[in-house]
Amino acid sequence: MITAETHNPLVPPVYDLVWSVVVALVVVAVVVAIVFVVRRSRRATGGSREQRLAELDELHARGVISDEEHRAARAEALRD
């Protein structure tokens, strides 16, 4: 048996469109928030490539890391 969908006469049909737009905006806002948090956490933990290379050079100059560790860490930093 097929029944026709009926709308409440007190609720305009345009509300379906309004709710669809609201849901789409909420989804977009969540995605933007996630991207913002990920970028901010990367910035806080990683720093710029130049900063990382300078840090590695300083550690090497102070003798904290060996020549081989310095080469490997620089290569890894340049790959990112």
Secondary structure, DSSP 4 states (H G I P E B T S, - for coil): --------TTS-THHHHHHHHHHHHHHHHHHHHHHHHHHHHHHHHH--HHHHHHHHHHHHHTTSS-HHHHHHHHHHHHH-
